[in-house]
Amino acid sequence: MISTLTLILFAVIAVLAFISGYVLRWLITLGKRGSVEIEIKQMLLDAKEEAEELIEKAKEKAEQLKEDLTKELKDKEERLLRREEMADKLRLDLDKKEEELERQSKELQEKMEKADSLLEEEMKKLEELAGISKEEAKQKLLEDVEKAFEEDLNVRIQKLSQDNEEILEKKARELIVTAIHRVGNSVPAEVLSTTVELPNDEVKGKIIGREGRNIRAFERASGVDIIIDDTPGTITISSFDPVRRQIARVALENLILDGRIQPAKIEEAIKNAENEINKIIKKKGEEAAHEAGVYNLDPKLMTILGRLHFRTSYGQNVLWHSVEMAHIAGIIAEEIGADPQVARAGALLHDIGKALDHEVSGTHVEIGRKVLQKFGVDDAVIKAMEAHHEEYPFSTPESYIVQVADAISGGRPGARRDTVEQYIKRLQDLEAIANSYPEVEKSFAISGGREIRIFVKPSEISDLESYKLARDIAKRVEEELKYPGEIKIHVVRETHATEYAR
């Protein structure tokens, strides 16, 4: 029984203790919450006061900034107003000056019109008094002055022409002599013949064969024409293709040496000759490029270049003419500060179109341009070579140099020669051009066609007009004829006075 009371008592005491502890804790929590709320309220008050201070300062700064901006805007407005006033004043001044100039211009125009009218009236009066028009008087005055001072004018023209020619001749001679002297290379001037020598006339029969079988087989295999005439000891090979002619020549010479001339041997000889000529072509192209100092060319391009070894122009070997040009062009380019390598390459390749002109339509310049473009040659080299016959404009200094080198190489004495037919035709064409002018009495082509002497009718042309006639004829010769070197046009006007003393 005691133990149960004791337990109940302990339980009551524990419950009371628990309730007391909870109440005490609640009271403590209330106290702390009150102090925190007080602190928060204090912080809010402080923050509000600080914010009010910041707002007040911001307002003060804004007011100050507003005042500054207002003052600055006012100053700018005043300056703009002053400028506008000055601009208006200047505009007024300009308008006044423009009106004044217009007034003066009108007055001047009226005065000029009045002066022209007065001058015209005076001229009409003078013409009526003189009985001759103004243009007629002017023409007569010029004729009188020309007649009075014709001798002085002729002397002056001759002196100026002579002085200019001497200066230009001296400079050109120095440059050309330097180029030629520094080249110092021997250029073969051989003309590869298309005539084959025969040991005896019996060989002609073997070449013809029974019923012409051998000669037909040879012409079919080689692509050339064999001309057998009554000329003893020779056979002529005819073809537009110079390489084919040389293949036929080599094959025919080998057949003559072998002695066995028959269709089967002919085909074999043609093939062997083709291989031999192709080796020569390749070798000549490489030698020419090396001799000219032009490197990095495509091997196929050098092979095309080598074909020029079998091509001639007025008797001059085209390949070695190109090599000589390359040397001259390189020297001239060094002397005047141009690109020597471009000049050399342009000169070496300037006539490469002639290697294919019998196979491709077009001029050799146009064909050459296409060939060089196909093999990726530098545009500067193409521009240098394309103008040497003036088919294209001179676009670079090197293009002028290539044309000059061509003229030097082809125009030097002994470099080229005409065939008899071409020579006679050129003489006839020269005289025909000169005789087409009514003032010309007679003309003579002399010095191998390099000079034409023209005699004019002195009653129909004056000394001054003879200079113009010479220039006109020279221009026509340049435009209408093709010729190596240059041609001198010499106009002669003679007046003979005869009287008898009795």
C-alpha positions as semicolon CSV with decimal commas, in nm:
position;residue;x (nm);y (nm);z (nm)
1;M;0,000;0,000;0,000
2;I;0,278;0,240;0,087
3;S;0,458;0,166;-0,225
4;T;0,155;0,247;-0,437
5;L;0,109;0,587;-0,267
6;T;0,470;0,652;-0,310
7;L;0,447;0,582;-0,681
8;I;0,142;0,802;-0,718
9;L;0,319;1,080;-0,527
10;F;0,623;1,051;-0,748
11;A;0,401;1,057;-1,055
12;V;0,221;1,370;-0,937
13;I;0,552;1,537;-0,857
14;A;0,690;1,444;-1,204
15;V;0,385;1,584;-1,380
16;L;0,406;1,908;-1,182
17;A;0,774;1,933;-1,257
18;F;0,711;1,882;-1,629
19;I;0,437;2,145;-1,634
20;S;0,654;2,388;-1,437
21;G;0,946;2,338;-1,682
22;Y;0,723;2,392;-1,985
23;V;0,575;2,710;-1,841
24;L;0,918;2,838;-1,750
25;R;1,049;2,769;-2,101
26;W;0,751;2,944;-2,253
27;L;0,810;3,250;-2,040
28;I;1,179;3,259;-2,137
29;T;1,086;3,227;-2,510
30;L;0,839;3,515;-2,483
31;G;1,108;3,733;-2,330
32;K;1,358;3,661;-2,607
33;R;1,095;3,716;-2,881
34;G;1,017;4,055;-2,737
35;S;1,380;4,162;-2,744
36;V;1,427;4,043;-3,108
37;E;1,121;4,233;-3,223
38;I;1,252;4,542;-3,051
39;E;1,590;4,503;-3,230
40;I;1,417;4,453;-3,569
41;K;1,204;4,762;-3,517
42;Q;1,514;4,958;-3,426
43;M;1,693;4,837;-3,740
44;L;1,395;4,932;-3,954
45;L;1,394;5,279;-3,804
46;D;1,766;5,319;-3,866
47;A;1,731;5,197;-4,226
48;K;1,440;5,434;-4,287
49;E;1,639;5,730;-4,153
50;E;1,939;5,632;-4,370
51;A;1,718;5,594;-4,677
52;E;1,564;5,935;-4,616
53;E;1,912;6,086;-4,591
54;L;2,018;5,918;-4,921
55;I;1,702;6,034;-5,096
56;E;1,762;6,387;-4,971
57;K;2,121;6,382;-5,101
58;A;2,007;6,236;-5,437
59;K;1,748;6,511;-5,471
60;E;2,012;6,773;-5,400
61;K;2,247;6,621;-5,661
62;A;1,964;6,597;-5,914
63;E;1,875;6,958;-5,859
64;Q;2,239;7,060;-5,903
65;L;2,274;6,849;-6,221
66;K;1,953;6,996;-6,357
67;E;2,080;7,345;-6,297
68;D;2,411;7,264;-6,471
69;L;2,239;7,109;-6,772
70;T;1,997;7,395;-6,800
71;K;2,284;7,643;-6,796
72;E;2,481;7,443;-7,058
73;L;2,177;7,415;-7,286
74;K;2,117;7,784;-7,254
75;D;2,479;7,858;-7,353
76;K;2,454;7,628;-7,656
77;E;2,127;7,787;-7,764
78;E;2,286;8,129;-7,743
79;R;2,585;8,013;-7,953
80;L;2,354;7,854;-8,213
81;L;2,153;8,174;-8,232
82;R;2,468;8,377;-8,288
83;R;2,581;8,135;-8,560
84;E;2,245;8,147;-8,732
85;E;2,258;8,524;-8,725
86;M;2,609;8,516;-8,881
87;A;2,495;8,260;-9,144
88;D;2,195;8,475;-9,233
89;K;2,420;8,776;-9,268
90;L;2,667;8,582;-9,492
91;R;2,377;8,449;-9,702
92;L;2,251;8,800;-9,753
93;D;2,598;8,917;-9,854
94;L;2,635;8,624;-10,099
95;D;2,295;8,692;-10,250
96;K;2,392;9,055;-10,300
97;K;2,725;8,958;-10,460
98;E;2,551;8,700;-10,683
99;E;2,301;8,960;-10,797
100;E;2,586;9,200;-10,864
101;L;2,780;8,938;-11,064
102;E;2,471;8,849;-11,267
103;R;2,417;9,215;-11,342
104;Q;2,781;9,260;-11,446
105;S;2,768;8,938;-11,654
106;K;2,461;9,061;-11,839
107;E;2,623;9,396;-11,901
108;L;2,941;9,225;-12,027
109;Q;2,740;8,993;-12,251
110;E;2,551;9,287;-12,396
111;K;2,878;9,470;-12,457
112;M;3,035;9,163;-12,622
113;E;2,732;9,114;-12,846
114;K;2,745;9,479;-12,937
115;A;3,120;9,454;-13,006
116;D;3,070;9,141;-13,220
117;S;2,794;9,316;-13,410
118;L;3,013;9,621;-13,467
119;L;3,307;9,398;-13,570
120;E;3,089;9,206;-13,811
121;E;2,961;9,528;-13,963
122;E;3,317;9,658;-13,996
123;M;3,431;9,329;-14,154
124;K;3,147;9,347;-14,405
125;K;3,242;9,703;-14,490
126;L;3,608;9,599;-14,528
127;E;3,514;9,302;-14,748
128;E;3,297;9,528;-14,964
129;L;3,579;9,780;-14,996
130;A;3,847;9,514;-15,061
131;G;3,629;9,297;-15,284
132;I;3,746;8,977;-15,109
133;S;3,606;8,766;-14,823
134;K;3,775;8,714;-14,485
135;E;3,853;8,346;-14,555
136;E;3,998;8,428;-14,895
137;A;4,211;8,705;-14,740
138;K;4,332;8,465;-14,470
139;Q;4,420;8,198;-14,726
140;K;4,599;8,453;-14,943
141;L;4,793;8,586;-14,645
142;L;4,902;8,235;-14,550
143;E;5,007;8,162;-14,906
144;D;5,203;8,487;-14,926
145;V;5,377;8,417;-14,594
146;E;5,449;8,060;-14,700
147;K;5,597;8,176;-15,030
148;A;5,797;8,454;-14,867
149;F;5,942;8,231;-14,597
150;E;5,935;7,894;-14,774
151;E;6,311;7,866;-14,783
152;D;6,341;7,955;-14,412
153;L;6,069;7,706;-14,323
154;N;6,236;7,433;-14,528
155;V;6,570;7,501;-14,363
156;R;6,408;7,501;-14,019
157;I;6,220;7,176;-14,084
158;Q;6,533;7,010;-14,217
159;K;6,736;7,128;-13,920
160;L;6,478;7,008;-13,665
161;S;6,439;6,679;-13,846
162;Q;6,814;6,633;-13,872
163;D;6,875;6,726;-13,506
164;N;6,603;6,492;-13,380
165;E;6,724;6,212;-13,602
166;E;7,082;6,261;-13,488
167;I;6,985;6,252;-13,118
168;L;6,761;5,950;-13,157
169;E;7,008;5,776;-13,387
170;K;7,288;5,829;-13,136
171;K;7,090;5,691;-12,842
172;A;6,952;5,401;-13,043
173;R;7,296;5,323;-13,187
174;E;7,455;5,317;-12,841
175;L;7,189;5,082;-12,706
176;I;7,192;4,853;-13,009
177;V;7,573;4,841;-13,029
178;T;7,587;4,754;-12,661
179;A;7,333;4,477;-12,709
180;I;7,499;4,333;-13,021
181;H;7,847;4,360;-12,870
182;R;7,746;4,181;-12,551
183;V;7,563;3,903;-12,737
184;G;7,879;3,780;-12,901
185;N;7,725;3,450;-13,017
186;S;7,731;3,292;-13,358
187;V;7,387;3,238;-13,504
188;P;7,358;2,982;-13,785
189;A;7,192;3,133;-14,089
190;E;7,151;2,799;-14,268
191;V;6,848;2,730;-14,477
192;L;6,762;2,361;-14,458
193;S;6,723;2,260;-14,820
194;T;6,437;2,051;-14,956
195;T;6,647;1,935;-15,246
196;V;6,809;1,590;-15,233
197;E;7,130;1,529;-15,425
198;L;7,143;1,205;-15,629
199;P;7,466;1,015;-15,704
200;N;7,346;0,951;-16,062
201;D;7,034;0,967;-16,275
202;E;6,979;0,590;-16,251
203;V;6,862;0,638;-15,893
204;K;6,568;0,844;-16,024
205;G;6,434;0,531;-16,188
206;K;6,462;0,333;-15,863
207;I;6,283;0,607;-15,673
208;I;6,000;0,613;-15,927
209;G;5,976;0,234;-15,937
210;R;5,780;0,014;-16,170
211;E;5,482;0,213;-16,297
212;G;5,548;0,474;-16,025
213;R;5,487;0,228;-15,738
214;N;5,780;0,342;-15,522
215;I;5,720;0,716;-15,553
216;R;5,349;0,676;-15,473
217;A;5,431;0,466;-15,166
218;F;5,686;0,724;-15,054
219;E;5,445;1,019;-15,097
220;R;5,167;0,829;-14,916
221;A;5,387;0,734;-14,621
222;S;5,564;1,071;-14,584
223;G;5,280;1,312;-14,673
224;V;5,498;1,513;-14,916
225;D;5,514;1,559;-15,291
226;I;5,821;1,437;-15,483
227;I;5,903;1,651;-15,786
228;I;6,125;1,482;-16,043
229;D;6,211;1,696;-16,345
230;D;6,483;1,713;-16,605
231;T;6,730;1,876;-16,365
232;P;7,022;1,633;-16,343
233;G;7,128;1,497;-16,005
234;T;6,850;1,643;-15,790
235;I;6,500;1,567;-15,661
236;T;6,279;1,830;-15,499
237;I;6,060;1,758;-15,193
238;S;5,752;1,982;-15,163
239;S;5,531;2,024;-14,853
240;F;5,386;2,303;-14,642
241;D;5,502;2,122;-14,326
242;P;5,878;2,181;-14,276
243;V;5,908;1,884;-14,037
244;R;5,755;1,648;-14,292
245;R;5,998;1,779;-14,554
246;Q;6,292;1,699;-14,330
247;I;6,158;1,354;-14,243
248;A;6,116;1,285;-14,614
249;R;6,465;1,420;-14,689
250;V;6,632;1,203;-14,423
251;A;6,433;0,893;-14,527
252;L;6,510;0,945;-14,895
253;E;6,883;0,996;-14,831
254;N;6,892;0,677;-14,620
255;L;6,710;0,481;-14,892
256;I;6,956;0,607;-15,154
257;L;7,249;0,499;-14,936
258;D;7,089;0,158;-14,874
259;G;7,009;0,108;-15,243
260;R;6,703;-0,109;-15,174
261;I;6,407;0,111;-15,263
262;Q;6,076;-0,071;-15,232
263;P;5,743;-0,005;-15,048
264;A;5,830;-0,211;-14,738
265;K;6,172;-0,047;-14,701
266;I;6,015;0,295;-14,765
267;E;5,775;0,262;-14,468
268;E;6,059;0,143;-14,245
269;A;6,282;0,431;-14,357
270;I;6,003;0,685;-14,290
271;K;5,952;0,553;-13,934
272;N;6,325;0,561;-13,861
273;A;6,349;0,914;-14,002
274;E;6,055;1,025;-13,785
275;N;6,230;0,894;-13,472
276;E;6,553;1,064;-13,575
277;I;6,385;1,400;-13,649
278;N;6,184;1,387;-13,323
279;K;6,509;1,340;-13,129
280;I;6,661;1,634;-13,316
281;I;6,353;1,848;-13,245
282;K;6,365;1,774;-12,871
283;K;6,741;1,832;-12,857
284;K;6,721;2,161;-13,051
285;G;6,441;2,290;-12,825
286;E;6,638;2,211;-12,509
287;E;6,955;2,364;-12,654
288;A;6,771;2,681;-12,755
289;A;6,608;2,725;-12,412
290;H;6,943;2,670;-12,238
291;E;7,127;2,904;-12,476
292;A;6,864;3,176;-12,424
293;G;6,870;3,137;-12,045
294;V;6,499;3,051;-12,021
295;Y;6,433;2,767;-11,779
296;N;6,139;2,579;-11,622
297;L;5,960;2,537;-11,954
298;D;5,727;2,242;-12,005
299;P;5,907;1,959;-12,196
300;K;5,624;1,949;-12,452
301;L;5,659;2,323;-12,503
302;M;6,033;2,282;-12,565
303;T;5,953;2,013;-12,823
304;I;5,721;2,253;-13,006
305;L;5,995;2,516;-12,983
306;G;6,244;2,272;-13,139
307;R;6,023;2,241;-13,449
308;L;6,124;2,598;-13,536
309;H;6,471;2,460;-13,619
310;F;6,320;2,345;-13,948
311;R;6,138;2,673;-14,016
312;T;6,288;2,975;-14,193
313;S;6,168;3,332;-14,244
314;Y;6,321;3,519;-14,538
315;G;6,605;3,268;-14,526
316;Q;6,670;3,318;-14,150
317;N;6,640;3,017;-13,921
318;V;6,345;3,100;-13,692
319;L;6,472;2,908;-13,386
320;W;6,814;3,072;-13,377
321;H;6,659;3,405;-13,468
322;S;6,451;3,363;-13,149
323;V;6,761;3,274;-12,945
324;E;6,943;3,580;-13,077
325;M;6,639;3,791;-12,992
326;A;6,638;3,651;-12,636
327;H;7,000;3,763;-12,585
328;I;6,933;4,111;-12,727
329;A;6,608;4,151;-12,531
330;G;6,775;4,048;-12,205
331;I;7,055;4,301;-12,250
332;I;6,817;4,585;-12,341
333;A;6,594;4,501;-12,042
334;E;6,894;4,520;-11,808
335;E;6,998;4,855;-11,956
336;I;6,657;5,020;-11,912
337;G;6,554;4,856;-11,583
338;A;6,289;4,613;-11,714
339;D;6,256;4,243;-11,624
340;P;6,532;4,059;-11,818
341;Q;6,385;3,711;-11,758
342;V;6,042;3,807;-11,890
343;A;6,200;3,982;-12,190
344;R;6,416;3,676;-12,267
345;A;6,124;3,434;-12,243
346;G;5,896;3,659;-12,450
347;A;6,161;3,691;-12,722
348;L;6,240;3,318;-12,729
349;L;5,872;3,220;-12,754
350;H;5,750;3,507;-12,976
351;D;5,733;3,295;-13,296
352;I;5,634;2,961;-13,141
353;G;5,303;2,979;-13,327
354;K;5,495;2,933;-13,655
355;A;5,567;2,573;-13,551
356;L;5,194;2,497;-13,578
357;D;5,055;2,757;-13,821
358;H;5,025;2,495;-14,098
359;E;4,813;2,275;-13,867
360;V;4,600;2,534;-13,680
361;S;4,407;2,824;-13,831
362;G;4,493;3,180;-13,727
363;T;4,798;3,404;-13,723
364;H;5,115;3,272;-13,562
365;V;5,076;3,532;-13,282
366;E;4,728;3,410;-13,194
367;I;4,836;3,045;-13,216
368;G;5,139;3,121;-12,997
369;R;4,920;3,288;-12,730
370;K;4,692;2,982;-12,715
371;V;4,989;2,743;-12,691
372;L;5,153;2,941;-12,408
373;Q;4,823;2,970;-12,219
374;K;4,769;2,595;-12,254
375;F;5,107;2,519;-12,096
376;G;5,057;2,770;-11,812
377;V;5,323;3,022;-11,915
378;D;5,329;3,342;-11,706
379;D;5,091;3,616;-11,829
380;A;5,379;3,867;-11,829
381;V;5,564;3,654;-12,087
382;I;5,248;3,624;-12,302
383;K;5,199;4,003;-12,292
384;A;5,565;4,050;-12,390
385;M;5,539;3,825;-12,699
386;E;5,188;3,906;-12,827
387;A;5,259;4,265;-12,941
388;H;5,566;4,209;-13,162
389;H;5,352;4,249;-13,478
390;E;5,121;4,505;-13,310
391;E;4,822;4,268;-13,327
392;Y;4,782;4,341;-12,956
393;P;4,858;4,667;-12,770
394;F;5,192;4,726;-12,598
395;S;5,094;4,670;-12,234
396;T;5,436;4,627;-12,067
397;P;5,792;4,758;-12,118
398;E;5,897;4,404;-12,210
399;S;5,651;4,400;-12,503
400;Y;5,831;4,702;-12,654
401;I;6,167;4,533;-12,595
402;V;6,060;4,212;-12,776
403;Q;5,950;4,412;-13,081
404;V;6,277;4,609;-13,084
405;A;6,481;4,288;-13,049
406;D;6,285;4,136;-13,339
407;A;6,362;4,439;-13,556
408;I;6,733;4,428;-13,462
409;S;6,771;4,056;-13,526
410;G;6,573;4,054;-13,850
411;G;6,687;4,387;-13,986
412;R;7,063;4,357;-13,953
413;P;7,248;4,319;-14,285
414;G;7,271;3,961;-14,406
415;A;7,020;3,823;-14,157
416;R;6,741;3,769;-14,406
417;R;6,700;3,740;-14,778
418;D;6,406;3,722;-15,015
419;T;6,335;3,470;-15,282
420;V;6,356;3,608;-15,635
421;E;5,977;3,609;-15,671
422;Q;5,921;3,787;-15,339
423;Y;6,197;4,036;-15,418
424;I;6,053;4,128;-15,760
425;K;5,699;4,151;-15,622
426;R;5,812;4,380;-15,339
427;L;5,985;4,613;-15,586
428;Q;5,673;4,625;-15,802
429;D;5,447;4,691;-15,502
430;L;5,674;4,971;-15,380
431;E;5,670;5,146;-15,718
432;A;5,293;5,091;-15,751
433;I;5,225;5,264;-15,418
434;A;5,445;5,561;-15,511
435;N;5,301;5,594;-15,862
436;S;4,943;5,596;-15,729
437;Y;4,987;5,961;-15,623
438;P;4,909;6,214;-15,901
439;E;5,200;6,440;-15,799
440;V;5,453;6,160;-15,869
441;E;5,620;6,170;-16,209
442;K;5,819;5,847;-16,177
443;S;5,969;5,626;-15,907
444;F;6,251;5,371;-15,878
445;A;6,298;5,101;-15,612
446;I;6,673;5,072;-15,553
447;S;6,924;4,927;-15,303
448;G;6,766;4,584;-15,310
449;G;6,422;4,721;-15,232
450;R;6,539;4,900;-14,916
451;E;6,501;5,246;-15,073
452;I;6,257;5,400;-15,317
453;R;6,345;5,722;-15,498
454;I;6,040;5,925;-15,603
455;F;6,053;6,214;-15,851
456;V;5,758;6,456;-15,824
457;K;5,622;6,721;-16,059
458;P;5,755;7,053;-15,925
459;S;5,462;7,250;-16,068
460;E;5,207;7,046;-15,871
461;I;5,374;7,017;-15,531
462;S;5,580;7,248;-15,308
463;D;5,883;7,163;-15,100
464;L;5,675;7,159;-14,782
465;E;5,418;6,929;-14,939
466;S;5,693;6,689;-15,046
467;Y;5,763;6,613;-14,676
468;K;5,397;6,525;-14,626
469;L;5,402;6,307;-14,939
470;A;5,704;6,115;-14,806
471;R;5,527;6,053;-14,473
472;D;5,207;5,940;-14,647
473;I;5,393;5,694;-14,872
474;A;5,593;5,557;-14,578
475;K;5,272;5,502;-14,382
476;R;5,111;5,314;-14,673
477;V;5,421;5,097;-14,719
478;E;5,412;5,004;-14,348
479;E;5,043;4,915;-14,365
480;E;5,031;4,733;-14,700
481;L;5,365;4,554;-14,742
482;K;5,558;4,294;-14,546
483;Y;5,936;4,321;-14,562
484;P;6,248;4,262;-14,351
485;G;6,428;4,563;-14,204
486;E;6,328;4,913;-14,312
487;I;6,265;5,098;-14,639
488;K;6,382;5,455;-14,702
489;I;6,136;5,684;-14,882
490;H;6,324;5,953;-15,073
491;V;6,117;6,225;-15,248
492;V;6,302;6,441;-15,504
493;R;6,162;6,774;-15,629
494;E;6,373;6,946;-15,893
495;T;6,312;7,273;-16,079
496;H;6,517;7,340;-16,391
497;A;6,541;7,693;-16,531
498;T;6,681;7,724;-16,885
499;E;6,759;8,040;-17,082
500;Y;6,968;8,114;-17,389
501;A;7,204;8,408;-17,431
502;R;7,223;8,534;-17,791
